[in-house]
Amino acid sequence: MGMDMSKRFETAANIAVLLGCLVAVGILVKDRILSPRQSLDANREATSAQAPPPNAGERPPTAPSMDPLDPGPEVATVERATVAPGDVAATVGSRAITVAGLTPLLGGRLFALESQQYGLRRAALDRAVGRVLLDQEARKRGVDLRELVRREIDSRVAVRSREELLSEYRRDSARFKGAAEAEALDRLAQEARQWDLSKRRAAFLQQLRSAAGVRIELQPPRVSFDARDATARGPSQAPVTIVEFSDFQCPGCRKGQEALRAVEARYEGQVRVIFKHFPLPMHPRAKKAAEAAECAGEQGRFWEMHDKLFGSSDLGDAALKRYAAEVGIGGERFARCLDGGTFAWKWQRDQRDGERVGVNATPTFFINGRLLMGAPTLPQVGAVIEEEVQAIPGNDGTTAGRETQQEKGGR
């Protein structure tokens, strides 16, 4: 409780950026702090077979080398006289290296940095918008900010009952590491109070935002993906496309599926989900599990196998073949596909796609090309979806009841 308000807010904002939370849920109000529990929860909270492309290798995602002797993308040069001065990064004799020509040498790091920069600016913007809204509302009511907070936030948050606190304590007693029950309940009461205040504050700010017709015009960086033969579900003309880079052996990816299903249910008909494999090197069975999903997909059972794999801890070859039978596909055909590595090229290609845009962890999501790292929550994804739909020309409301619009190419 000794940390001042600005430092607490900055800490929460940084956590939000790291998790890809693009819409802030708090606002700087004197003598109000973000809940430790809120920060904790936020932290808990990114086809048919064909000839395989060149092998991507089984390397972990790494930053591209800056050593000129190391193999890597060819450095493109142009005649110096043909380039505008502002576009030249360096001149070597009569040849010029352009600023744009540096991008292939950076891999996906540049986009990741641009996304982080956007996240910082966006957190500051949401804070600024919230403060302006609160000041305007206080003036409209003829009260100061402290009185507005007392009326609309403090007085509307009930004190948790002892029974509620006891129930929470029993569910999570290990967190208190042997503390006496009375001490644990006191800590829970303080955490719950701050958590409930933060939720009420977020709800009040959302109410003010809706009434004021706030429209965010700060543009995020985006990337595009070739989705022509992608494994996808949802209408092809949905206004929002979510590209997921995932690993079947990743616990965080399993958790991300829960939020993703909730998003699809909440925004039914408005969202298309594209799945891309990104098996991490520390997960030895992730690559074969990815191949198993694609072998199942060859027989029209990709998503059934997808769900089976995320719900299972055993990803050995025998288990993968057993799961194939459980989702209703031919065992012999599946076994030949799996044993022969028929779809190894698919996860290799997906991995290269991810590395191109800076993916180095799972799960990582792109919502209409906007980077969202970590296992997202429904409110986090929902806020971005609402923004994306509102940004479509002619749309000024929410997604509820709206017809889908033509999906843009490359998404």
C-alpha positions as CSV (number, residue, x, y, z in Angstrom):
1,M,0.0,0.0,0.0
2,G,3.0,2.2,0.3
3,M,3.6,2.6,-3.4
4,D,2.2,5.8,-4.8
5,M,-0.7,5.8,-7.3
6,S,1.3,6.7,-10.4
7,K,3.8,3.9,-9.9
8,R,1.0,1.4,-9.3
9,F,-0.8,2.5,-12.5
10,E,2.4,2.3,-14.5
11,T,3.0,-1.3,-13.2
12,A,-0.5,-2.3,-14.2
13,A,-0.1,-0.7,-17.6
14,N,3.2,-2.6,-18.2
15,I,1.5,-5.9,-17.4
16,A,-1.3,-5.0,-19.7
17,V,1.2,-4.3,-22.5
18,L,3.1,-7.5,-22.0
19,L,-0.1,-9.6,-22.2
20,G,-1.4,-7.7,-25.2
21,C,-4.2,-6.1,-23.3
22,L,-5.0,-3.3,-25.7
23,V,-7.8,-1.7,-23.7
24,A,-7.0,-0.4,-20.2
25,V,-9.5,-1.1,-17.4
26,G,-8.2,1.4,-14.8
27,I,-7.8,5.1,-14.5
28,L,-5.6,7.3,-12.3
29,V,-7.7,8.6,-9.4
30,K,-6.1,10.2,-6.4
31,D,-5.8,7.8,-3.4
32,R,-7.0,4.8,-5.5
33,I,-4.8,1.9,-6.2
34,L,-5.0,-1.1,-8.5
35,S,-5.7,-4.4,-6.8
36,P,-2.8,-6.8,-6.2
37,R,-5.3,-9.5,-7.2
38,Q,-6.1,-7.7,-10.4
39,S,-2.5,-7.6,-11.4
40,L,-2.2,-11.3,-10.4
41,D,-5.2,-12.3,-12.5
42,A,-4.0,-10.2,-15.4
43,N,-0.6,-12.0,-15.2
44,R,-2.4,-15.4,-15.2
45,E,-4.6,-14.3,-17.7
46,A,-0.5,-14.0,-27.4
47,T,-6.1,-29.2,-46.5
48,S,-4.8,-31.7,-48.6
49,A,-1.2,-32.9,-48.7
50,Q,1.1,-31.3,-51.2
51,A,4.9,-31.3,-51.9
52,P,6.6,-30.1,-48.8
53,P,8.5,-26.8,-48.8
54,P,12.2,-26.7,-47.7
55,N,12.8,-27.9,-44.2
56,A,12.5,-25.2,-41.6
57,G,14.6,-27.1,-39.1
58,E,14.0,-27.8,-35.5
59,R,15.6,-24.7,-34.1
60,P,14.1,-22.4,-31.4
61,P,13.0,-19.0,-32.6
62,T,16.1,-16.7,-32.4
63,A,16.9,-13.2,-33.3
64,P,18.5,-12.8,-36.7
65,S,22.3,-12.4,-36.6
66,M,23.9,-9.0,-37.2
67,D,27.2,-10.5,-38.2
68,P,27.8,-9.8,-41.9
69,L,29.6,-13.2,-42.3
70,D,26.7,-15.2,-41.0
71,P,24.2,-16.6,-43.6
72,G,21.0,-14.8,-43.9
73,P,18.8,-12.7,-46.2
74,E,20.6,-11.1,-49.1
75,V,21.1,-7.4,-48.6
76,A,19.3,-5.5,-51.4
77,T,20.9,-2.4,-52.9
78,V,19.8,0.1,-55.5
79,E,21.4,2.8,-57.5
80,R,21.8,5.8,-55.1
81,A,20.6,8.2,-57.7
82,T,17.2,6.5,-57.9
83,V,16.3,6.9,-54.3
84,A,15.0,9.9,-52.4
85,P,17.4,11.1,-49.7
86,G,15.1,10.4,-46.8
87,D,14.8,6.7,-47.9
88,V,18.6,6.0,-47.8
89,A,20.1,4.3,-44.8
90,A,23.7,4.0,-46.2
91,T,25.6,4.5,-49.4
92,V,28.3,2.0,-50.5
93,G,30.0,3.5,-53.6
94,S,27.2,4.1,-56.1
95,R,24.8,1.7,-54.4
96,A,22.4,2.5,-51.6
97,I,20.9,0.4,-48.8
98,T,17.4,1.7,-48.1
99,V,15.6,2.0,-44.8
100,A,12.9,-0.4,-46.2
101,G,15.7,-2.8,-47.2
102,L,16.6,-3.3,-43.6
103,T,13.3,-4.9,-42.7
104,P,14.1,-8.5,-44.0
105,L,17.3,-8.4,-41.9
106,L,15.3,-7.8,-38.7
107,G,12.9,-10.8,-39.0
108,G,9.9,-10.1,-36.9
109,R,11.6,-8.0,-34.2
110,L,10.7,-4.7,-35.8
111,F,7.0,-5.5,-35.8
112,A,7.2,-6.7,-32.2
113,L,8.8,-3.4,-31.1
114,E,6.2,-1.4,-33.0
115,S,3.5,-3.4,-31.3
116,Q,5.1,-2.7,-27.9
117,Q,5.3,1.0,-28.7
118,Y,1.6,1.0,-29.7
119,G,0.7,-0.8,-26.5
120,L,2.5,1.9,-24.4
121,R,0.9,4.7,-26.3
122,R,-2.5,3.0,-26.1
123,A,-2.3,2.5,-22.4
124,A,-1.4,6.2,-22.0
125,L,-4.3,7.2,-24.3
126,D,-6.8,5.1,-22.4
127,R,-5.7,6.7,-19.2
128,A,-6.0,10.2,-20.8
129,V,-9.4,9.5,-22.2
130,G,-10.6,8.2,-18.9
131,R,-9.4,11.2,-17.0
132,V,-11.0,13.6,-19.5
133,L,-14.3,11.7,-19.1
134,L,-14.2,11.8,-15.3
135,D,-13.4,15.5,-15.3
136,Q,-16.2,16.3,-17.7
137,E,-18.7,14.3,-15.6
138,A,-17.6,15.9,-12.4
139,R,-18.1,19.4,-13.9
140,K,-21.5,18.4,-15.3
141,R,-22.6,17.3,-11.8
142,G,-21.1,20.3,-10.1
143,V,-18.8,18.2,-7.8
144,D,-15.1,17.5,-7.5
145,L,-13.5,14.4,-8.7
146,R,-13.2,12.9,-5.2
147,E,-16.9,13.2,-4.6
148,L,-17.7,11.7,-8.0
149,V,-15.6,8.7,-7.2
150,R,-17.3,8.4,-3.8
151,R,-20.7,8.4,-5.3
152,E,-20.2,6.3,-8.4
153,I,-17.5,3.9,-7.2
154,D,-16.9,3.6,-3.5
155,S,-20.6,3.7,-2.4
156,R,-21.6,1.1,-5.0
157,V,-19.2,-1.6,-3.9
158,A,-20.5,-3.9,-1.2
159,V,-18.3,-5.4,1.5
160,R,-17.7,-9.1,1.0
161,S,-19.4,-11.3,3.6
162,R,-17.3,-13.6,5.9
163,E,-18.9,-16.6,4.1
164,E,-17.7,-15.4,0.7
165,L,-14.2,-14.8,2.1
166,L,-14.1,-18.2,3.7
167,S,-15.1,-19.9,0.5
168,E,-12.4,-18.1,-1.4
169,Y,-9.8,-19.0,1.3
170,R,-10.7,-22.7,1.2
171,R,-10.4,-22.7,-2.6
172,D,-6.9,-21.1,-2.5
173,S,-5.5,-21.7,0.9
174,A,-2.1,-22.8,-0.4
175,R,-1.5,-19.2,-1.5
176,F,-1.3,-18.0,2.1
177,K,1.6,-20.3,3.0
178,G,0.6,-21.3,6.5
179,A,-0.8,-17.9,7.6
180,A,-3.4,-18.0,10.4
181,E,-7.0,-18.0,9.1
182,A,-7.8,-14.6,10.5
183,E,-4.7,-13.1,8.8
184,A,-5.6,-14.8,5.5
185,L,-9.2,-13.5,5.7
186,D,-8.0,-10.0,6.4
187,R,-5.7,-10.1,3.4
188,L,-8.5,-11.5,1.2
189,A,-10.9,-8.8,2.4
190,Q,-8.4,-6.1,1.3
191,E,-7.7,-7.8,-2.0
192,A,-11.4,-8.3,-2.7
193,R,-12.2,-4.7,-1.9
194,Q,-9.6,-3.4,-4.3
195,W,-10.6,-5.9,-6.9
196,D,-14.3,-4.9,-6.6
197,L,-13.4,-1.2,-6.7
198,S,-11.4,-1.7,-9.9
199,K,-14.2,-3.6,-11.6
200,R,-16.7,-0.9,-10.6
201,R,-14.3,1.8,-11.8
202,A,-13.9,0.0,-15.2
203,A,-17.7,-0.3,-15.5
204,F,-18.3,3.3,-14.8
205,L,-15.6,4.4,-17.2
206,Q,-17.2,2.2,-19.9
207,Q,-20.5,3.8,-19.2
208,L,-19.0,7.3,-19.7
209,R,-17.2,6.2,-22.8
210,S,-20.4,4.8,-24.4
211,A,-22.3,7.9,-23.6
212,A,-19.6,10.2,-24.9
213,G,-19.2,8.2,-28.1
214,V,-15.4,7.8,-27.7
215,R,-13.7,6.6,-30.9
216,I,-10.1,5.6,-30.8
217,E,-8.2,6.8,-33.9
218,L,-4.7,5.8,-32.9
219,Q,-3.8,3.1,-35.4
220,P,-2.0,-0.2,-34.3
221,P,0.6,-1.9,-36.4
222,R,-0.7,-4.8,-38.4
223,V,0.6,-7.8,-40.3
224,S,-1.1,-9.9,-43.0
225,F,-1.1,-13.7,-43.5
226,D,-1.8,-15.8,-46.5
227,A,-4.9,-17.7,-45.5
228,R,-5.7,-19.4,-48.8
229,D,-5.2,-23.0,-47.5
230,A,-5.4,-22.2,-43.9
231,T,-7.1,-24.4,-41.3
232,A,-10.0,-22.2,-40.2
233,R,-13.4,-22.2,-38.7
234,G,-16.1,-19.5,-38.9
235,P,-17.5,-17.6,-41.9
236,S,-15.0,-16.5,-44.5
237,Q,-16.7,-13.1,-44.7
238,A,-16.5,-12.4,-41.0
239,P,-15.3,-8.9,-40.2
240,V,-12.8,-10.1,-37.7
241,T,-10.1,-12.8,-38.3
242,I,-8.2,-14.2,-35.4
243,V,-4.9,-16.0,-36.3
244,E,-3.7,-18.2,-33.5
245,F,-0.1,-19.5,-33.2
246,S,-0.3,-22.4,-30.8
247,D,1.4,-25.6,-29.4
248,F,-0.5,-28.7,-28.4
249,Q,1.9,-29.3,-25.5
250,C,1.6,-25.8,-24.1
251,P,-0.5,-25.3,-20.9
252,G,-1.1,-21.7,-21.7
253,C,-2.4,-22.6,-25.1
254,R,-5.0,-24.9,-23.4
255,K,-6.1,-22.0,-21.3
256,G,-6.3,-19.8,-24.4
257,Q,-8.8,-22.2,-26.0
258,E,-11.3,-21.4,-23.2
259,A,-11.2,-17.7,-24.0
260,L,-11.3,-18.3,-27.7
261,R,-14.4,-20.5,-27.5
262,A,-16.1,-17.9,-25.3
263,V,-15.2,-15.2,-27.9
264,E,-16.7,-17.3,-30.7
265,A,-19.9,-17.9,-28.7
266,R,-20.2,-14.2,-27.8
267,Y,-19.5,-13.0,-31.3
268,E,-21.1,-15.8,-33.3
269,G,-20.9,-15.2,-37.0
270,Q,-18.6,-12.2,-36.6
271,V,-15.3,-14.1,-36.1
272,R,-13.1,-16.4,-38.2
273,V,-10.4,-18.3,-36.4
274,I,-7.2,-19.5,-38.3
275,F,-5.0,-22.0,-36.5
276,K,-1.3,-22.1,-37.1
277,H,1.2,-24.5,-35.5
278,F,4.1,-23.1,-33.6
279,P,5.7,-26.1,-31.7
280,L,8.2,-24.9,-29.1
281,P,11.6,-26.7,-28.8
282,M,11.1,-27.5,-25.2
283,H,7.9,-29.6,-26.1
284,P,9.2,-32.8,-27.7
285,R,5.8,-34.1,-28.7
286,A,4.3,-30.9,-30.0
287,K,5.6,-31.4,-33.6
288,K,4.1,-34.9,-33.9
289,A,0.9,-33.7,-32.3
290,A,0.7,-31.0,-35.0
291,E,1.1,-33.6,-37.7
292,A,-1.6,-35.7,-36.0
293,A,-4.0,-32.8,-36.2
294,E,-3.3,-32.3,-39.9
295,C,-3.6,-36.0,-40.6
296,A,-7.0,-35.9,-39.0
297,G,-7.8,-32.8,-41.0
298,E,-7.1,-34.7,-44.2
299,Q,-10.1,-36.8,-43.2
300,G,-12.2,-33.8,-42.1
301,R,-11.6,-34.1,-38.4
302,F,-9.0,-31.4,-37.7
303,W,-11.0,-29.5,-35.0
304,E,-12.2,-32.7,-33.3
305,M,-8.5,-33.8,-33.0
306,H,-7.5,-30.3,-32.0
307,D,-9.9,-30.4,-29.1
308,K,-8.8,-34.0,-28.2
309,L,-5.1,-33.0,-28.2
310,F,-5.6,-29.9,-26.0
311,G,-7.6,-32.0,-23.6
312,S,-4.9,-34.7,-23.2
313,S,-1.6,-35.0,-21.5
314,D,-0.4,-38.1,-23.4
315,L,0.8,-37.2,-26.9
316,G,2.8,-40.4,-27.6
317,D,2.4,-42.0,-31.0
318,A,0.1,-44.8,-29.6
319,A,-2.1,-42.2,-27.9
320,L,-2.3,-40.1,-31.1
321,K,-3.5,-43.1,-33.0
322,R,-6.0,-44.0,-30.3
323,Y,-7.4,-40.4,-30.4
324,A,-7.8,-40.8,-34.2
325,A,-10.2,-43.7,-33.6
326,E,-12.0,-41.8,-30.9
327,V,-12.7,-38.9,-33.3
328,G,-14.0,-41.4,-35.9
329,I,-11.4,-41.6,-38.6
330,G,-9.7,-44.5,-40.3
331,G,-6.9,-45.9,-38.3
332,E,-4.7,-47.4,-41.1
333,R,-4.9,-44.3,-43.3
334,F,-4.2,-42.0,-40.3
335,A,-1.2,-44.2,-39.1
336,R,0.4,-44.1,-42.6
337,C,0.0,-40.3,-42.6
338,L,1.4,-39.9,-39.1
339,D,4.3,-42.4,-39.4
340,G,5.3,-41.0,-42.8
341,G,5.5,-37.4,-41.6
342,T,3.1,-36.4,-44.4
343,F,2.3,-33.0,-42.9
344,A,5.6,-32.1,-41.3
345,W,5.8,-29.3,-43.9
346,K,2.7,-27.7,-42.5
347,W,4.0,-26.9,-39.0
348,Q,7.4,-25.9,-40.5
349,R,5.7,-23.4,-42.8
350,D,3.5,-22.1,-40.0
351,Q,6.6,-21.7,-37.8
352,R,8.3,-19.7,-40.5
353,D,5.2,-17.5,-40.8
354,G,5.3,-16.9,-37.1
355,E,9.0,-16.1,-37.0
356,R,8.5,-13.6,-39.8
357,V,6.3,-11.5,-37.6
358,G,8.1,-11.9,-34.3
359,V,6.3,-14.8,-32.7
360,N,8.6,-16.5,-30.1
361,A,6.1,-17.8,-27.6
362,T,2.7,-19.5,-27.4
363,P,-0.1,-18.7,-27.5
364,T,0.2,-15.7,-29.7
365,F,-2.9,-14.2,-31.4
366,F,-3.3,-11.7,-34.2
367,I,-6.8,-10.0,-34.4
368,N,-7.1,-8.5,-37.9
369,G,-3.3,-8.4,-37.9
370,R,-3.0,-6.8,-34.4
371,L,-0.7,-8.6,-32.0
372,L,-2.1,-10.0,-28.8
373,M,0.3,-12.0,-26.7
374,G,-0.5,-14.6,-24.0
375,A,-3.7,-16.4,-23.1
376,P,-6.3,-13.7,-23.5
377,T,-9.5,-13.1,-21.6
378,L,-12.9,-12.6,-23.1
379,P,-13.0,-8.8,-22.2
380,Q,-9.5,-8.3,-23.7
381,V,-10.4,-9.9,-27.0
382,G,-13.9,-8.5,-27.0
383,A,-12.6,-4.9,-26.6
384,V,-10.4,-5.4,-29.7
385,I,-13.2,-7.0,-31.7
386,E,-15.6,-4.2,-30.9
387,E,-13.0,-1.7,-32.1
388,E,-12.3,-3.6,-35.3
389,V,-16.0,-3.8,-36.2
390,Q,-16.6,-0.2,-35.4
391,A,-13.7,0.8,-37.6
392,I,-15.5,-0.7,-40.7
393,P,-16.9,2.2,-42.8
394,G,-20.6,2.6,-42.1
395,N,-20.4,0.9,-38.7
396,D,-20.7,2.9,-35.5
397,G,-22.2,0.4,-33.0
398,T,-21.3,-3.0,-31.6
399,T,-21.2,-6.4,-33.3
400,A,-24.6,-7.4,-31.9
401,G,-27.0,-8.3,-34.7
402,R,-24.7,-7.0,-37.5
403,E,-24.3,-8.8,-40.7
404,T,-20.7,-9.8,-41.6
405,Q,-18.7,-8.0,-44.2
406,Q,-16.2,-9.1,-46.9
407,E,-13.0,-10.4,-45.3
408,K,-10.0,-8.5,-46.6
409,G,-7.4,-10.4,-48.6
410,G,-4.3,-11.6,-46.9
411,R,-6.0,-11.9,-43.5
